[in-house]
Amino acid sequence: MRNYRECFENLENDEESAAECIHCLKKNGEQVLFSDSKGRLVLGRENYDDSAEEFMKKISTLLEIRSREDYEKADLKFNLTMY
């Protein structure tokens, strides 16, 4: 298992790389969730470690996820919850 931070190394400015980043995070044991209060995707660890916050904001923007409904649409398109 690799360090979750390595998953962000190949994040580019397109939705495919954002989806691949989520797949990588999940393969490496990270919880990727939609936060209603933040209106974006978060890592479960953000409760105590906010080092991934900017990456998760970027991923949410690239995938146009601003609501739970947006997350469900992106999941259907990219199978984000497969792991």
FIVEX-696739 format. One line per field, with one value per residue: y, x, z of N, C-alpha, C, O in turn; residue in three letters. Coordinates in pm, 1 decimal. Example, Ala and Ser with C-alpha at 12.3 -4.5 7.8 and 13.67 -1.06 7.14 Angstrom:
2
n.v [-569.0,-225.0]
n.u [1319.0,1285.0]
n.w [780.0,708.0]
ca.v [-450.0,-106.0]
ca.u [1230.0,1367.0]
ca.w [780.0,714.0]
c.v [-330.0,3.0]
c.u [1320.0,1290.0]
c.w [780.0,787.0]
o.v [-331.9,113.8]
o.u [1423.6,1340.9]
o.w [846.5,803.9]
rest [ala,ser]
//
This chain:
83
n.v [-118.1,217.2,551.7,776.8,1035.2,1012.8,954.4,1194.5,1287.5,1252.6,1405.3,1595.4,1862.6,1764.4,1576.7,1297.1,1233.9,1322.9,1143.5,907.6,963.1,953.8,680.4,570.6,669.0,535.0,267.6,258.2,259.9,491.4,693.7,836.1,1087.8,1265.8,1586.8,1752.2,1992.5,2120.3,2115.2,1962.9,1699.3,1509.3,1377.0,1117.6,1149.8,1422.5,1525.9,1534.9,1592.7,1821.0,1828.6,1739.3,1894.2,2104.2,1955.1,1792.3,1983.3,2068.0,1830.7,1800.0,2026.8,1976.6,1751.5,1859.7,1852.2,1952.5,1894.6,1632.2,1501.5,1567.6,1420.4,1159.8,1146.5,1174.0,945.0,747.0,792.2,759.0,548.5,582.3,475.7,214.4,66.9]
n.u [85.0,58.6,155.5,-105.0,-74.6,73.1,-113.1,-204.1,-9.8,-29.2,-242.2,-414.6,-551.9,-811.3,-1117.0,-1091.3,-840.3,-891.6,-1090.6,-939.4,-760.8,-928.3,-995.7,-742.2,-696.7,-900.7,-829.3,-610.3,-705.9,-831.5,-1105.9,-1340.6,-1565.6,-1877.5,-1924.5,-2184.5,-2183.0,-1949.7,-1980.4,-1844.1,-1617.7,-1451.4,-1174.4,-1189.7,-998.2,-970.6,-1084.3,-891.7,-657.5,-573.3,-423.0,-475.8,-676.9,-680.0,-630.9,-858.4,-1054.6,-988.3,-1031.5,-1307.0,-1398.1,-1306.8,-1458.6,-1702.9,-1858.0,-2078.7,-2287.0,-2473.3,-2619.5,-2474.6,-2245.5,-2345.4,-2408.3,-2150.9,-2039.9,-2184.1,-2087.7,-1805.5,-1766.6,-1697.0,-1724.5,-1637.9,-1448.7]
n.w [0.0,-86.4,16.5,74.1,-25.2,-256.4,-448.0,-542.4,-710.8,-990.1,-1059.8,-1282.5,-1483.1,-1554.8,-1576.6,-1590.3,-1475.9,-1221.3,-1137.9,-1147.9,-945.5,-722.0,-733.1,-681.7,-420.3,-281.0,-328.3,-169.7,83.9,176.8,287.4,86.0,81.1,44.4,166.6,309.4,448.7,361.7,92.7,-96.8,-202.9,46.4,233.5,472.3,670.6,693.9,918.0,1113.9,983.3,760.1,528.7,271.8,177.0,-25.2,-256.7,-262.2,-294.9,-551.8,-698.7,-658.7,-792.7,-1056.1,-1119.5,-1103.3,-866.8,-639.8,-486.7,-325.3,-517.5,-749.5,-691.6,-703.4,-977.1,-1089.6,-984.9,-1121.0,-1378.1,-1357.1,-1184.3,-906.5,-652.6,-653.4,-509.2]
ca.v [0.0,338.4,666.2,838.5,1158.9,976.8,952.5,1328.9,1322.7,1253.1,1482.7,1700.3,1949.7,1703.2,1492.5,1158.2,1219.5,1340.7,1016.1,811.9,998.5,897.2,535.4,544.9,692.3,427.5,144.6,267.8,258.1,620.7,713.9,955.3,1113.0,1398.4,1662.7,1850.7,2122.8,2181.9,2117.7,1904.0,1572.5,1517.4,1251.2,1095.5,1199.1,1568.3,1561.6,1558.9,1624.3,1894.1,1843.5,1705.0,1977.7,2172.6,1853.7,1748.4,2094.2,2063.3,1713.6,1832.4,2124.2,1910.4,1659.7,1941.0,1797.5,2055.2,1843.0,1485.1,1460.1,1574.7,1307.2,1038.9,1149.7,1146.4,803.5,668.3,812.1,715.7,437.5,632.2,398.5,72.6,-3.5]
ca.u [0.0,139.2,108.7,-217.3,-30.4,122.0,-228.0,-223.3,102.7,-67.1,-365.0,-403.5,-669.0,-921.6,-1201.5,-1043.7,-734.2,-955.3,-1154.4,-831.2,-708.4,-1022.1,-976.5,-616.0,-718.2,-984.2,-748.8,-512.3,-773.1,-886.6,-1249.9,-1377.0,-1705.6,-1929.5,-1960.5,-2290.8,-2147.2,-1843.5,-2024.0,-1739.6,-1564.2,-1351.1,-1119.5,-1227.5,-891.0,-972.6,-1127.8,-773.8,-542.4,-627.7,-318.7,-528.7,-794.0,-673.0,-645.9,-997.5,-1129.1,-961.1,-1100.9,-1450.0,-1420.0,-1288.0,-1571.0,-1823.9,-1933.5,-2115.0,-2400.6,-2478.8,-2670.5,-2359.6,-2158.6,-2409.3,-2391.0,-2010.1,-2019.3,-2235.4,-2001.4,-1667.6,-1764.4,-1612.1,-1738.4,-1618.3,-1357.5]
ca.w [0.0,-90.8,91.5,2.4,-91.3,-389.1,-539.2,-597.0,-797.4,-1131.3,-1076.3,-1383.9,-1488.3,-1628.7,-1490.7,-1588.5,-1376.6,-1090.0,-1105.8,-1120.2,-814.2,-624.2,-735.3,-612.7,-277.5,-226.7,-331.2,-61.9,212.7,219.3,273.5,10.1,113.9,14.5,286.3,285.0,506.2,282.0,-46.9,-179.5,-156.4,152.8,283.7,610.9,756.5,706.3,1053.7,1197.3,897.9,645.2,426.4,139.4,151.1,-154.7,-361.0,-265.3,-355.3,-695.7,-753.0,-658.4,-899.6,-1185.4,-1141.5,-1087.7,-753.7,-543.5,-410.1,-320.2,-649.3,-840.9,-657.7,-757.3,-1123.1,-1117.7,-952.0,-1232.4,-1494.4,-1333.3,-1088.4,-800.2,-528.7,-684.8,-417.5]
c.v [124.0,450.3,737.8,964.6,1132.2,975.2,1087.8,1367.0,1332.8,1328.1,1597.7,1782.3,1892.0,1603.7,1348.2,1139.5,1239.2,1210.6,910.3,837.5,941.4,745.5,497.7,560.8,577.4,294.8,140.4,291.6,389.3,623.2,844.7,972.6,1248.7,1464.2,1765.8,1988.5,2194.9,2190.3,2063.0,1766.1,1598.6,1379.1,1238.6,1153.8,1351.0,1614.9,1594.5,1598.0,1691.4,1909.8,1812.7,1796.0,2043.5,2075.1,1810.5,1858.2,2091.2,1947.4,1741.6,1929.4,2057.3,1818.5,1729.4,1885.1,1907.8,2011.2,1690.7,1430.1,1462.8,1455.5,1177.7,1032.6,1115.9,999.5,714.7,675.3,748.1,599.7,469.8,547.7,250.3,-1.6,-3.5]
c.u [89.2,77.2,0.7,-175.9,21.7,8.8,-249.7,-115.5,65.3,-196.8,-340.3,-531.6,-779.8,-994.1,-1153.4,-934.2,-789.7,-1021.6,-1049.1,-769.5,-799.0,-1006.6,-850.3,-633.1,-795.4,-908.6,-649.9,-576.9,-831.8,-1037.9,-1273.3,-1526.8,-1747.9,-1970.1,-2066.4,-2249.8,-2040.2,-1879.6,-1920.7,-1702.9,-1458.4,-1292.4,-1162.1,-1124.9,-891.2,-1023.8,-1008.6,-649.7,-594.5,-527.8,-368.8,-643.4,-791.0,-687.9,-791.2,-1088.5,-1112.1,-1035.1,-1250.6,-1484.4,-1410.2,-1404.6,-1706.2,-1916.9,-1952.9,-2232.0,-2393.7,-2527.3,-2558.2,-2266.2,-2215.6,-2395.4,-2246.9,-1977.9,-2069.4,-2143.2,-1863.0,-1653.5,-1673.2,-1616.8,-1710.4,-1529.2,-1410.2]
c.w [0.0,-8.7,9.7,-72.5,-233.1,-492.5,-605.4,-698.8,-944.4,-1158.3,-1173.2,-1383.1,-1574.4,-1538.6,-1484.0,-1483.3,-1235.3,-1045.7,-1072.8,-983.4,-703.9,-618.8,-659.3,-461.6,-214.9,-224.3,-215.9,73.8,261.0,199.0,199.8,25.6,60.6,145.7,249.8,335.5,424.8,134.0,-143.2,-125.6,-50.3,174.6,428.8,707.8,773.4,842.0,1142.9,1116.5,771.4,530.8,285.2,96.0,13.0,-271.1,-374.5,-320.9,-507.1,-761.4,-762.5,-770.1,-1036.4,-1220.7,-1127.9,-980.4,-650.5,-454.9,-409.9,-455.0,-754.0,-818.5,-715.4,-908.7,-1161.3,-1088.5,-1064.8,-1354.4,-1475.7,-1234.3,-969.6,-673.3,-547.7,-586.3,-276.7]
o.v [133.2,443.5,756.1,997.7,1219.7,993.0,1094.9,1468.9,1414.1,1316.4,1684.9,1771.3,1962.4,1554.5,1282.4,1040.7,1178.8,1171.5,831.8,743.7,887.4,687.9,402.8,475.7,528.4,217.8,33.1,337.6,397.9,562.7,951.1,885.2,1335.5,1404.5,1855.7,2089.7,2317.8,2264.1,2109.4,1722.9,1697.4,1277.8,1338.4,1201.8,1403.2,1731.9,1672.7,1633.0,1625.6,1995.7,1857.3,1776.2,2038.6,2107.8,1793.9,1828.7,2109.3,1963.9,1710.1,1915.7,2078.8,1808.7,1665.9,1872.5,1950.7,2081.0,1629.9,1325.3,1372.3,1397.3,1095.9,924.9,1038.4,937.6,616.9,576.0,689.1,557.3,392.6,548.8,168.5,-124.5,-58.2]
o.u [184.1,-39.3,15.9,-236.8,14.9,33.7,-307.8,-128.8,123.0,-254.7,-256.8,-611.4,-836.5,-940.1,-1172.6,-935.0,-740.1,-1010.4,-1067.4,-730.5,-750.3,-1004.6,-851.3,-588.8,-759.3,-922.0,-610.6,-511.5,-877.4,-1090.5,-1231.3,-1605.2,-1664.4,-2041.5,-2041.7,-2278.8,-2039.6,-1816.3,-1909.4,-1749.1,-1385.2,-1352.7,-1169.8,-1161.2,-819.4,-1008.0,-1021.5,-547.2,-653.3,-546.3,-307.8,-700.7,-890.8,-749.9,-841.4,-1188.2,-1208.3,-1094.8,-1313.5,-1588.2,-1495.3,-1444.4,-1811.0,-2037.7,-1859.0,-2270.6,-2317.5,-2481.4,-2547.7,-2214.4,-2141.7,-2372.8,-2223.3,-1898.3,-2003.6,-2123.7,-1809.5,-1542.0,-1583.0,-1521.9,-1754.4,-1534.7,-1346.3]
o.w [78.0,30.2,-111.1,-174.2,-319.4,-611.8,-713.7,-766.5,-1016.7,-1266.3,-1149.2,-1290.0,-1658.0,-1439.6,-1381.8,-1409.7,-1140.2,-929.5,-979.8,-913.9,-604.6,-510.0,-580.9,-384.4,-107.9,-129.2,-170.0,167.3,375.0,105.7,245.2,-11.2,35.0,226.3,169.4,271.6,419.2,58.5,-256.7,-20.0,-56.6,139.1,500.3,815.2,858.7,877.0,1237.1,1175.0,685.5,444.5,188.1,-11.1,-58.9,-372.3,-485.7,-386.8,-581.8,-867.8,-863.5,-835.0,-1122.6,-1336.8,-1139.6,-1000.7,-583.5,-361.2,-485.1,-500.4,-836.8,-913.8,-770.0,-963.9,-1254.0,-1159.1,-1100.3,-1424.6,-1569.5,-1203.8,-937.0,-594.9,-467.0,-581.1,-186.8]
rest [met,arg,asn,tyr,arg,glu,cys,phe,glu,asn,leu,glu,asn,asp,glu,glu,ser,ala,ala,glu,cys,ile,his,cys,leu,lys,lys,asn,gly,glu,gln,val,leu,phe,ser,asp,ser,lys,gly,arg,leu,val,leu,gly,arg,glu,asn,tyr,asp,asp,ser,ala,glu,glu,phe,met,lys,lys,ile,ser,thr,leu,leu,glu,ile,arg,ser,arg,glu,asp,tyr,glu,lys,ala,asp,leu,lys,phe,asn,leu,thr,met,tyr]
//
